[in-house]
């Protein structure tokens, strides 16, 4: 009964996040309710690995569905833009985003998500270079960054909830603040306030690095210890 109840809770949470992610096409990046979250880093894999049997398989299935939906569109949109428009210092990042699709893998977006913290920081650094110079590419990358964050947030938050992790609420609040940074950056970008948008992305980058170093690392150690 407990496993069934937990899977039902995971299904409800995942469904709410799918709706929120899809809604970003017409709404602001921060339109997902604050406090729902998922981690950038190794914590999500550790949490899934610590869960055995049906629950672990179910979480991975939810993650695959989310990635194959909105992230597939985001990734295709990014790769459709001429690679020459990317800053030279960020060329390797585009290659990493493109590489999983070289074999036409159905899990290309999952592989991209596995870059985790590195992807989030790399996208933020690239955005800082693009703002005020190539708005089209900046907008596409910001959308990819926000949706990647949400998909990762969904997975880890669900895993923490299934494990009844006492730190899940503080973790979710941190996720909400990160998503709000991306929402604020999108507002600044659309309004042509380049310096404001660039400063917001720089703040996001610093905060996501701190989040990975503190909250995500603790979550990874905790789940590994429970496995």
N, C-alpha and C positions, 0 to 999 in steps of 0.2 A: 504493500500500500504506500509506503514512504517513497519508493522509487517512482511509482506512478504519479504521486502527488508532485514530486520534484520535477519530473519531466513535464507535467502540465504547467508548472510555474515557469519552467524554462521556455516552453512553447509560447506562453502568453507574453513573456518579456521579449523574446525574439520577434514575435509578430509586431509588437508595439514599435520596436526599433526599425523593422523593415518599413513600416508605414512612415516613420519619421525620416528615414533616409530617402525614400522616394519623394517625400514632400519637399526636399531641398531643391528640387528642380524648379519649383515655382515660388518657394518661400525662402527666407533668410537662412544662412548656414546654421545659425543657432536655434532653428525652430524645433529641434528635438528637446523635450523637456529636460531641464537641468537636473543633474543628479543621476541620470542613466549613464552607465559607462562601461568601458572596456579598456584594457591597458596596452600601451605601446611598449613592447619589450619582450622579455622571455617569460613573464609571469603567466601569460595565457597558455603557452605550451605546457608549462609545469603544472598548471591547474588541470588541464585536460589529461595529461599523463598520469596524474595522481588519481583520476577517477576511473574506475574499472567497469567493464561490461557495458550494459545498455546506456548508462548515463554518459560515459565518455564518448561512445559512438554517436549518441544523439546530439551532443554538443558539436561534434565535428560535422555532422550532417547540417545542422543549423548554420554553421560557419560557411560551409560550402555553398548553401543556397544564397546567403547574403552576398558572398563574394562574386558569385556567378551572375548576379543581377546588376545592381547599380554600379559595382566596381568594374564590370566588364565594359559598360558604356563609357565610364570615366577614362579607363585605360585606352580604349579605342580612340577617344577624342584627343587624348594627349598625343598618342602616336601618329595621328593623322596630320599633326602640325609639322611643317618642315623642320627636320633636325638642325638645320643651319641656324634656326632662330634661337636655339638654346645657347646660354652662355657657355663659353669654352670650358670653364672650370666645372660645369655641371654636365658635360657630355657623358661622363661615366654613369651618372644617375639615370639618364634616359636609356642608356644601353642596358642597365639592370632592369628597368621597367619593361623594356622590350624583350629581353632575353627569354623569359619564361614562355613566350608565345612562339619561339622559334620552332618548336616541335609540335605546335598546334595542340598543346596540352589543354584538356578541359579544366585543369586546375591552375591555369596560368595566374589567375588573380590570387589564389591561395598562396602560390609561390611568392608573388609580389608582396603580399601581406607579411610573409615570413621575414622580410627585411626589417620589419618592426621599427624599433627606435631609430635605426640608421636611416630608414626611408623618411620618417617624419622630420628628422633634423636636416637631411639633405634637401627635401622639398622646401623647408623653411628658408634655408640658405639661398636656394635658387630663386625663391620668390623675392627675397630682399634685393637681389640683383636685377630682377625683371621689372619691379614696380616703377612706373614712370617711363619705362623704355619699351616694353612689349606687353601691353595690357591684355591682349587676347590670350597669350600664353600664360600670363600670370593668373588670369581668371580660371583657366582650365586646370592649372596645377593646384590652385586653391580649392577648387571643387573636389579634385582627386584627394587632396590632403584631408579635407573635412570628412569625406565619405570613408576613407581608409580608417580614420580615427574612430568613426562611429561603429564600423563593422568590428574592429578590434575591441572596442568598448563593450559591445553587445556580448561577445563571446566571453570575455573575462568576467564581466559583471554577473552573467548567468552562472558561470562556474563557481564564483564566490558565493552566490546565493544558494546554490545546491549544496555547498559545503558548510553553509551557515557560518561563514567567516565573519567574526565580530568587527573586522575592520572594513567591511564592504561599504558601509555608509560614508566614512571619511574618504575612502578611495573614490567613490562615485562623485562626491563633491569636488574632488580634484579634477576628475574628468569633465565635470560640468564647467569648471573655470577654463579649462583648456579649450573646450568647444566654444565658449563665449569669446575667447581671444580670436578664434577663426571667424566667428560671426562679425566681430567688430572690424576685423581686417577687411572683410568683404564689403562692409558698409563704407569704409574709407576708400577702398579701391573704386567702388561704383561712383562715389562722389568726387573722385579726382583729387582726394587729399593724400598725395603720395607719401609725404613725410610721416603723416599719422599712421597710414597703413603699414609702412615699412617699420615704424617703431613698434606697432602692435605685433607684427610677425616676429620681430627680434625678441619681444617679451615672451611670446609663445615658445620660441626655440629654447630660451633659458629655462622656462617653467617645465617644458616637457623633458629636458635633460635632468632637472631636479626630480621630477616625478619618477623617471626611470631609475635614478640613483637611490631614491628613498623608498617610495611606496612599492614600485614594481619589484625591486630586489627583495624586499621583505616578503612580498606575496610569493615569490618564487621559492624562497627558503622555506616558508611555512608549508606550502603544498608538497615540496620535496620531502619534508620531514614527516608528512602524513601518509606518504605513499607506501 
